[in-house]
């Protein structure tokens, strides 16, 4: 919720996060499709494929949205790296958010003084 203009509401029975209340960038998957606790998020397909290939115990291609490049991340594994989760969620936001909102994640840019 700390991301610019992010909102949360239920969608398909799960907590889901939207940009400007319209476009989904993350959805919780609490044993919805299997017995695992996870979330699904927007991701570049190449990055998703690399993560799934490298560590299928933590990452997966989610049903329904996996074909559009989305990534599944298990949260019920030992030693969840919350800094990595933060990075993955922020990347999902950057993919979905309008450019002006995504740019806010990078902080203010230095502008030359006149």
C-alpha angles and dihedrals in degrees: 000000000000090000117099113276093349116154133184131215139143118278121176087354096301133098107264132184123220137188110235088349092288117073122054118227101164135018128184117234106198102179089309096136101015139355095282131099111229146131132234122217143171112271139160106269093232092053092046092051092049093050093047091048093047098045117010090168089068105025134045144164105258122224120258097010101041091089089062092057099268121153129218118213122193114222097185097074124107116266101018107198102225093187088058090047089052090052093048093049092047090050090051089052092049091053094052104031123087112263094254092056095042089052089060089068090064093056128236117328121229111250121196114249117241 
